[in-house]
Amino acid sequence: MDKMDKLEIKIITTINSIGPTFISKLANRILENQNLVKESVKKLVAEKILERVENVMVSYKTKEENVVTKHRNHTYYKLTKKGEQLVKNINLEDIEVREAFKTYNKALQNILDNPEDEEEKDFYCVIDFPYSQEINIKNILKDEVFNMEKTYDNTVVFRGKVEKNKIEKIKLLPNVVVLM
C-alpha cells in the first residue's frame, strides 16, 4: 500500500468516528469535493481498507453517542479489519470530524463541487437569519423570494438563486449568515 494522502486519512478517520456512511454525506462532513472523495473511496476499497456495506439495514452513530439503525438508500462504506488497524496508528488529534451540517448541505456541497462558478450572475445560496430580519431580507430579494425554498424553525432559512449584488446587501444585515 502507498502512503495515504490527507484526504484518505480524513475519510478513514471520519468513517471510524461516525460509522458506515455514503459518499455525499462523507464529502459534506469533511468539506471536500464529492468527486475527489468518490475516487479516494474507490482506491481505499481496491486496497481493502474500506468495503461496501452489504446489509440492507445499516447502523450509525449520532452525536448523542446513540446508535441508529435505518434502511439504506445509498451505497454505504465501512472500514475493513485492515482499515481499523490503520486508524489505530493515526494521530487523531490533528483530524477534525465535523458534525453533519444539514442546513447548509446543498450550498456547501455546491461550493465544494463547483469551485469555478464565480462568473454566474445568480448564485445558489442559503440565507439563515432571525425572524426580526425577515422583512429586510424580503425587501432586498423582492420577487426572487417567491422562488426560494423556505424553512421556519429557530431561525428562518431561505435557499435558492440570488443575484450577487443582493447577496452583498444581505450580508450587511446584522445576525444574517449567507453561504454561497
C-alpha positions as CSV (number, residue, x, y, z in Angstrom):
1,M,0.0,0.0,0.0
2,D,1.2,3.5,-0.9
3,K,1.4,6.2,1.7
4,M,-2.1,7.6,2.4
5,D,-2.8,11.3,1.5
6,K,-4.6,13.7,3.8
7,L,-8.0,13.1,2.1
8,E,-7.7,9.3,2.5
9,I,-6.8,9.8,6.2
10,K,-9.8,12.2,6.7
11,I,-12.0,9.6,5.0
12,I,-11.0,6.6,7.2
13,T,-10.9,8.6,10.4
14,T,-14.3,10.0,9.8
15,I,-15.8,6.6,9.0
16,N,-14.1,5.3,12.1
17,S,-15.8,8.0,14.1
18,I,-19.3,8.1,12.6
19,G,-19.7,4.5,11.3
20,P,-20.8,3.4,7.8
21,T,-21.7,6.3,5.6
22,F,-22.3,7.2,1.9
23,I,-20.1,9.4,-0.3
24,S,-22.2,12.6,-0.4
25,K,-22.6,12.7,3.4
26,L,-18.9,11.9,3.8
27,A,-17.9,14.7,1.4
28,N,-20.1,17.1,3.4
29,R,-18.7,16.0,6.7
30,I,-15.1,16.5,5.6
31,L,-15.7,19.6,3.4
32,E,-14.3,18.0,0.2
33,N,-15.5,17.7,-3.4
34,Q,-17.7,14.7,-3.9
35,N,-15.8,13.5,-7.0
36,L,-12.5,13.6,-5.1
37,V,-14.0,11.7,-2.2
38,K,-15.5,9.1,-4.6
39,E,-12.1,8.5,-6.3
40,S,-10.4,8.1,-2.9
41,V,-13.1,5.7,-1.7
42,K,-12.6,3.6,-4.8
43,K,-8.9,3.5,-4.2
44,L,-9.4,2.6,-0.5
45,V,-11.9,-0.2,-1.5
46,A,-9.3,-1.5,-4.0
47,E,-6.7,-1.5,-1.2
48,K,-9.2,-3.4,1.1
49,I,-9.2,-0.6,3.6
50,L,-12.9,0.2,3.0
51,E,-15.7,-2.1,1.9
52,R,-19.2,-1.7,0.8
53,V,-21.9,-2.4,3.4
54,E,-23.9,-5.3,2.1
55,N,-26.7,-5.3,4.6
56,V,-30.0,-3.6,3.7
57,M,-30.1,-2.1,7.2
58,V,-27.2,0.0,8.5
59,S,-26.3,1.3,11.9
60,Y,-24.5,4.5,12.5
61,K,-23.6,6.8,15.5
62,T,-25.4,10.0,16.2
63,K,-23.8,13.0,18.0
64,E,-25.5,11.9,21.3
65,E,-23.5,8.6,21.2
66,N,-26.7,6.7,20.3
67,V,-26.7,4.1,17.5
68,V,-29.4,4.5,14.9
69,T,-30.4,1.7,12.5
70,K,-32.1,2.5,9.3
71,H,-32.7,1.2,5.7
72,R,-30.0,2.5,3.4
73,N,-30.9,4.3,0.3
74,H,-27.3,4.9,-0.8
75,T,-24.1,2.8,-1.1
76,Y,-22.6,2.8,2.3
77,Y,-18.9,2.1,3.1
78,K,-17.3,0.9,6.3
79,L,-13.8,0.1,7.5
80,T,-12.4,-3.4,7.0
81,K,-10.2,-5.0,9.7
82,K,-7.2,-3.7,7.8
83,G,-8.7,-0.2,7.9
84,E,-9.5,-0.4,11.6
85,Q,-5.8,-1.3,12.2
86,L,-4.6,1.6,10.1
87,V,-6.8,4.1,12.0
88,K,-5.3,2.9,15.3
89,N,-1.9,4.1,14.1
90,I,-3.1,7.6,13.1
91,N,-2.7,10.6,15.4
92,L,-6.4,11.6,15.7
93,E,-5.7,14.9,17.4
94,D,-4.8,16.5,14.1
95,I,-8.0,15.3,12.4
96,E,-11.3,17.2,12.9
97,V,-14.5,15.2,12.4
98,R,-17.4,17.7,12.0
99,E,-21.0,17.3,12.9
100,A,-23.3,16.9,10.0
101,F,-24.3,20.3,8.8
102,K,-27.8,19.6,7.3
103,T,-29.0,23.2,6.9
104,Y,-26.2,24.1,4.6
105,N,-25.6,20.8,3.0
106,K,-26.6,21.9,-0.6
107,A,-24.8,25.2,-0.5
108,L,-21.6,23.8,0.9
109,Q,-21.6,20.9,-1.5
110,N,-22.3,23.2,-4.4
111,I,-19.3,25.3,-3.4
112,L,-17.1,22.2,-3.0
113,D,-18.2,20.6,-6.2
114,N,-18.2,23.7,-8.4
115,P,-15.3,25.9,-7.2
116,E,-15.0,27.8,-10.5
117,D,-18.6,29.0,-10.9
118,E,-17.8,32.6,-10.0
119,E,-18.9,34.1,-13.3
120,E,-22.6,33.3,-12.9
121,K,-25.0,36.2,-12.4
122,D,-27.2,34.4,-9.9
123,F,-25.7,32.3,-7.2
124,Y,-27.3,29.4,-5.2
125,C,-27.1,30.4,-1.6
126,V,-28.5,29.7,1.8
127,I,-29.6,32.6,4.0
128,D,-30.0,31.9,7.7
129,F,-31.4,34.8,9.8
130,P,-33.6,35.6,12.8
131,Y,-37.3,36.3,12.4
132,S,-36.6,40.0,13.1
133,Q,-34.7,40.3,9.8
134,E,-37.3,38.6,7.6
135,I,-38.9,41.9,6.3
136,N,-35.4,43.3,5.5
137,I,-34.4,40.2,3.6
138,K,-37.7,40.1,1.6
139,N,-37.3,43.9,0.7
140,I,-33.9,43.2,-0.7
141,L,-34.9,40.0,-2.5
142,K,-38.1,41.3,-3.9
143,D,-39.6,38.8,-6.5
144,E,-36.7,36.3,-6.0
145,V,-38.1,35.4,-2.6
146,F,-41.1,33.6,-4.3
147,N,-38.8,31.1,-6.0
148,M,-36.8,30.2,-2.8
149,E,-37.3,27.2,-0.5
150,K,-38.1,28.5,3.0
151,T,-37.8,26.8,6.4
152,Y,-39.1,28.3,9.6
153,D,-37.6,26.8,12.7
154,N,-35.5,28.6,15.4
155,T,-34.3,30.8,12.6
156,V,-35.6,31.4,9.1
157,V,-33.7,29.8,6.2
158,F,-34.1,30.7,2.5
159,R,-32.5,28.6,-0.2
160,G,-32.2,29.5,-3.9
161,K,-30.7,31.5,-6.6
162,V,-30.0,35.2,-5.8
163,E,-28.2,38.0,-7.7
164,K,-24.7,38.7,-6.4
165,N,-25.5,42.4,-5.6
166,K,-28.4,41.4,-3.5
167,I,-26.3,38.9,-1.6
168,E,-23.8,41.6,-0.8
169,K,-26.6,43.8,0.6
170,I,-28.0,40.9,2.7
171,K,-24.5,40.3,4.2
172,L,-24.5,43.8,5.6
173,L,-27.5,43.0,7.8
174,P,-26.8,42.0,11.5
175,N,-27.2,38.4,12.6
176,V,-27.5,37.1,9.0
177,V,-25.4,34.2,7.7
178,V,-25.1,33.7,3.9
179,L,-23.4,30.7,2.3
180,M,-22.9,30.6,-1.5
